[in-house]
């Protein structure tokens, strides 16, 4: 335990730090409002605060620029190097430019101007790039931030970065929800004390980004874009909650805004168009498809394909980024529209990119801007540029009755095993072998249920319970089909394919009221849809009857 004298000393040093800062101690701008007292010059603090605000919205490019400007104006401003190192770590995507950051950390010196609090932050970032693998470093950093949060309970930045460090210590497959709940609780506390804090709103969204908890983050989601309108990621993030809740108009507006903001940013700074936010573009395509806006979605797919053919793909953190993004978009378009004939056309040999031979890449859940993985970079990725085209081609062939290999691969990922089972089931159903198809789909559904719910569009492309329901409908088993669609809608609310299936199952079972309810929901969601969508006509005709 700390002695009273030590506690008094900490209070005195905190007060001294506050007094040493000027009126620029708070940054209220288009990036939100943060307060981070430091011992640098007035000019360096101004750049530093904007860098911190940008960092909270994962606008790493802008944060790097600001932190480097802070040390350019004051080379002895050690916290500027802290910020630069922090911006080279992408905690929720498990990415880190370790080598570059360690070179930045070498510039950090213990100067007389540093406060005890500043030294604590500097030691924390050193732990982030210390010994061990990425997970070990993430946990060491999280422990350091916990100590700072404990020692300076009134420091909202310590609280916000501690919340983020907790989220950054989570890995796919981790059991339980305790860590996310703690991160969310801390972020909520920051948000209550500073409703304009960009990190608070941002980390609340991440902490509750799943179907069961998303409603808790809805107020923060509605506010975040207003807090930091200059950051395209701040405009995109609310769509995580909107999508989890099936709020398609809000999700569309969020990603339209994010895409337009990123486009305006790169053009205003004369940057490469490859730096636009293609993550938001992918999400926007998915949302348009949920609204029946197939033509607009196809246009976005064309934008992505043009980027693949025109970009030299220089200086990217994510190898194979464009190919992965395009694969997700094309696969989603084919499956959602059920235009199986496009599988060969959209997945022909794609335009060459500089990273087309990258090994084991992945478009991360939050993949934003693409940059080259420098030597010493740490990333967590899986490949979708190869696996998704193969899956969609096989699924398209199976819908026409082709017979694929039916067994799953024990060495494959759960998603790849689900894909193999879905292909086998679709093939069996096309040949009217419905018992065999049901057996495959029961395994696929069990596998999907063992996976965490997606933080965004379905990572499986075709949810297994939805496909199982469609197969059961074809088999004339309407009651069982309805159960599968109900489960699918719990996991991914308001998906039109599941709503349509639920309406058809109710109609087939003679439940006219339920059929009318589901068809009415579908029409409401498709009020902006293309007029030629055949399911639109089906819903209208049923309601007229």
N, C-alpha and C positions, 0 to 999 in steps of 0.2 A: 504493500500500500504506500501511496505517496504521503509524505509528511505535510503538515500545514504550511511549513516554510516553502516547500517545493511548489505547493499549489499557489501560494501568494506570488512566487516568482513567475509562474506561468501567467497569472493574471496580469502582472506588471508588464511582462514582455508583450502580451497581446495588446494591452493599452498603448504601449510604446509603438507597436507596429501600426495601430490605427492612427495615432497622432502623426506618424511619419508620412502617411499618405495624404494626398491633397484631395480636392473636390472630385478628382477623377477616380476616386475609389469605387464608384459605381458606374457601370456601363449601361445606359438606357438607350437602346437603339433598335434598329430593325432586326437585331439578333437576340433581343431580350435584355433582361436586367440582371447583372451579376455584381457581386461585391467581393473583391479579393485584394485586401491591403497587402502591399509589398514595399520593399525598401528601395526601389529603383527611382529614376528621375521621372519627372512629370510626363515627358514624351514617351519614355519606355513603358510606363504604366498604362498610358492610353492605348498603345498597340497591344500590350499584354491583355488588357481586359477584353478588347474585341476578340483577341485570339481565344481566350477562355470561353467566351460566349459562342464563337464558331465551333469550338471543340465540343461543346455540349450538344450541338446539332449535327455532329459528325461531318461538318464541312471541313475536312482535314486540309484541303488545299488552302483555303482562306486562313485557317488557323496557323498553318506553317508560315505563310507570308507574314502574318502579323507578329508572330513570335520572333521571326528572323529580323523583322524591322525593329523590334524592341531591343534586341542585342546589338543591332547595327548602330542604333542611336546611343546605346550605353553597353559597351562590351563587358562591363563588370556587373551587369544585371543578370544574376545567376538564375532567377526564376524564368527568364526568357528561354534559357536552355532547357529548363524543366518542361516548359510548354512545348518546345520543339520536339523533345523526346516523346512526350505524351501524344503528340499528333502523329507520330510514326507507329503507333499501336492502335489497332482497330479491335477493341476488346470483344465485341459481340460476334465478330466474324472470325475470331481466332487468327488474326493476321498481325504480323509484326515485322517491321524492317529492323531486325535486331542489330545488324552490323552498323548501319547508318546511325541508329540511335546511340549505340555505344560510343561512337566517335563524338557525338554531341555531348554525351555525359562526361567525356574526358575533359571538356572545357569548363566543367563546374569546379569552382574553387571555394574554399571556405574563407570568406572575406569578413572583415569586422562589421560590415553593414548588415549581414544576414541576421535575421531574428531566429529565435528557437523554433518558431512555427515554420518558417521558411526551410530551415534545415530538415525538419521532419518531412516536408513535402519532397525535398531533394533526395533524402534517403529512401523514400517510398518509390520514387521513379527509378532509382538505382536497383531496387529489388525487382522491379518489373523487367529489367534487362540483366539480371544477375545470373546465377548458376542454375542448372537444371533445365528441364524441357519447358515448353510453353505453359503447360498446366501448372507445373511447380512454380514458375515465375508469377503466374496470375494469382495463385493462392498466397504467395509471399507478399505480393503487392496488396492484395485484399486485406491481409493481416495488418500491414503497415497503415493502410487507410482506416481500418477499424480503430487503431490506436490514436490516430490523429482526431478522428471523430469523437473518441472518448475524451481526449485531452482538451479539445476545443468544441464543446457542445453547441456554442453559438455560431460556429463557422459553417454557414450553409454550403460553402464550396466543399468543405471536408465531407459533409453529409452527402452531397450530390455525388461526389466522386467515389465515396464508399458504396453508395447504392449501385453505381455502375460497376464497381469492382466485383461486387457480389454477383451481378448478372454475368460478368465476364468469366467467373469461375465455374459456371454451369456448362456442362457438356451434353451433347445428344445422348440419350439413354440414361441419364441420371434419374434416379427414382425420387419421388416425393416432390413437394412444392415449397418446402420451408425456406429455401434460399431466395426464391423469387418473391415469396410473400414478405420476407424481411426487407428485401430491396424495395419493394413497392411501398411498404409502410414508411420507410425512411424518406423516399421520394415524396410521398404524400405530405409528410411533415414539412419538408422544404417548400412544397407547393402552397401549403396553408400560410406559411410565413412570407413567402414571396410568390404571388400568383403569376408573376412575369418571368420567373426563372425558367430558361429554356431546358435545362437538364432535368428539372423536376417533372415537367410535363412529358418530356421524352422518355424518361426511365419508368414513369408510371405506365405508359403505353407498353413498353417492353415487358414489364413485370406481369402484366395481366393480359398478355397477347395469346389467349386461347378461348375457346367457345364458352367455357364455364365462368371465367372471370372477366371477360372483356367488358361487360357492362359497367364494372367498377371504374374503368378507365375512360368511359365515354365523355364525362365532363372535360377531362384533360385533353382528350382527342379533339373535341370541338374548339379548344382554346389554342392548341399548340401552334397552328399556322399563323394565328394572330400575334403570338408572342415573338416569333422569329420569322417574319415573312420573307426576309432576304435569303434564307437558307432553303434550298429546294428539298432537302431531306425533312425539314420541319413541315413542309407542305405535304410530303408523301406520307409521313408516319401516321397521321390520323386514319389513313385508309386501312391500317392494320386492324383497328378496332371496328371501323365501319364494315370491313369485309367479314370479320368474325361474327358480326351481328346481321349480316345479309342486307346492309344498308347500301344498295347499289348506286343510287344517285349521289350520295355523299362520297362514296368511294371513287366514283368517276370524277367528280369535281376535284377531289384531293389530288389524284394523279395527273389530271389535266393541268392543274396549277403547278405541280412539281415539275412536270416535263417542260412547260412553258418557261418557268423560272430558270431552270438549268440551261435551256436554250438561249435565253436572254443573257445569262451570265457569260457563257463561253463566247458569244458574239460581242458583248460589250468589252471583253478583255482580249478579243482576237485570239482565242484559244482554239485548239483543234475540236471539231465537232464530235470527235470520239470521246470527249470528256462530258458529253451530255448524260443525263440521268436515265440510262437505258433500263435500269431496274424499274423505275416508275412507268416506263413505256410498256414493259412486259405486264405489269399489274393492270395497266389501263386496258390492254388488249383483253385480258381475262374478264375485267369488269364489263367492258362493252359486250362481250359474248354473253354474259349473264343477263344483259338487257336486250338481247336479240339484235344488237347493232352490228350485224355481221360485216356489212360493207365497210364501216368505219374501222373495225378490227382488222380487216384485210389490209386496209391502208397502212395501219401501224406495222403490220408484218412487212410491208414493202419498205417502210423506213428502215427497219432493222436490217433487211437484206441489202439495201443500198449501202448502209454503213459498213457491213461486212466486206462489200466489194470495193469500197472507196478508201477505207481507212488503212493506213500502214501499220496500225496497231503498235505504236511506239510507246515506250515508257509506261508499262502497265503493271499493276500489282497482281492482276488476275490473269494468268495464262488461259488462253482459249475463251476469254470472256464473251466475245461476240458470238462465237459458234454455240456456246452453251445457251446464251440468251435467245438466240434465234431458234435453237432446238426446242426450248421450252415453249416459245411463242407458237411455232409451227405445229408442234404436237397438240397443244391446247386448242388451236384453231380447228384442226382436223377432227379431234374427238368431240368438241362441243358442238360443232356444226354437223357432225356425222357425214362429212363429205369425204368418204373413204377413198374416192378416186384421186384425191390430192396427195395421198401419201407418197406416191412416186414422184409427183411434180415438185412438191415443196421440199422433198428430201433428196433431190438429185444432187450431184456433186456440187457443193456450195462454192461460192467464190473463194479463192485462196486468201488466207490471212497470214500475217507474219507469225502467228502463234498456232497455226493449225496442227503442228506436230507436238504440241506441249503434252507432257505426260501427266495423267491423273489430275486434270483440273476440275473445277466445279464452279458453277455460278452459285455463290453463297446465298443463304437465305436473304441477306440484306445486301447483296452485291450492288454496289453503287457505281463509282467511277472505276475505270480499268487502268491499272498502272503495272509496270513490270515488276516481277518479284526480284528485288535486288539480291545479291549474294548475302546469305545469312537471313533471308526473309523466312518467316514462319507462317504457313497457311494451313487451313483445314479444308480440303476440297474432295469432291467426287465428280466423275465425268458424266455429263448428260448429253454432250454433243454427239456421242456415239451410241449410248444406250437408248435414248429416247427415239431417234429415228428407227432403230431396229425394232423397238417395241411397237411403235405406231404402224410400221409396215406390216409386222406380223399380225397385229390386231385387225388391220384393214383386210388382210388376206383371210383371217379366220372368220370375219363377218360374211365372207363369201363362201365359207365352207372348207377352206384349206385345212389340212391337218398338220399342225406344228408339233414339235417335241413337247410332250405333256408334262414332263417332270421338271421340278425346280432344282436349282443348283445350290448345294449345301454351302458352297463358298461364296455365293452371291449375297448382296445386301438384301435386307427385308423387302425393300421396294422392288428390286429386280425379281425376287421370288414372287411377289404379288403380281407383277407384270406377266411372268411366265404362266401363272395360274389363270389369270384373266384371259390370256390368249387361248389357252387350252379350253377354258370354259366356253368362250365365244365360238370356237370351232365346233365343239360338241353340240352346242345349242343350234348352230346353223344346220347341223345334220339331224336335228330333232332328238338328240340323245340327251334329254334333259336331266335324267338322274345323274349321269356322268358329269354334266355341266354343273349341277348343284353341288356335287362332291368337291369339285375344284374350287367353287366359289366359297364354300364353307371354310376351306383352308385359307383362301385369300383374305376373307373377312377377319378371321382370327389373327392373321399376321398384321393386318392394318390396325386392328384394335390394340395390338401390342406396341405400336408405334405412337409417338406423341402426335397430337393434332398439328396440322401444318400451320406455320405462322405466315399465312398468305394463301395464294392459290394452291389447290391440291398438289402436293408433291408427287402423288401417284398419277396425275393427269386425269385418270378415270377412277373416282372413288369406288371401292369394291362393293360396298353395300348397294350403291346405285346400280351398278352393272348386274349384281345378283337379282335385284328387284326387276330389272328389265327382262332378264332371262326367265324368271318365274312367271312374269306376265305372259310371255310367249308360250309358256308351258300350260297356261290356263289356271295357274295357282295364285289367284288374285289376292286372297287373304294373306298368304305368306309374302307376296310381293309388297303389299302395303306395309308390313312390319319392317322390311328392309329399307323402304323409302323413308319411313319414319325415323329409323336409326341414322340414315344418311343425313337427314335434315337436322338432327341434333348435333352432328359433328360439323356440318357446313350449312348453316341456316340459309333458307331461301334460294338454294341452287335450283334454277328453273328446270333442269333435267329431272331432278328428284321431285319437284312439285308436279311436273307433267306426269311422271310415273305414278305418283300418289293419286292424282286425279283419274288416271286411266284405271288404276286398281280399284278405286272406289266405284267408278262407273261399271266396271266388269262385275263387281260384287253386288250391284244394285243399290249402292248407297248414294243416291242422287244428291242429297244435301252436301255430303262431304266432297263429292266430285265437283259440285258447283262452287264450293268454297275454294278448292285448290285451283280450279281453272280461273276463278276470279283473281286470285293472287298472281297467277301467271300473267294474266292480261295487264294487271297493274304494273308488274315489273317490266313488261314488254311494251309499255306505252310509247317508247321511243324506238321500237324495233323496226327493222326492215319490213315492208309490207308483204314481201313475198315469203316470209318464213312460214312453212306449211303448218307448224304446230299452232301458230297464231290463228289460222283459219279453223283448225280443229277445236280450239277453245271457244271461239266465238260461236261456232255452229252448235256446240253442246249447250252453251248457255241460252241460245235462242230456242232450243228444243225444250 
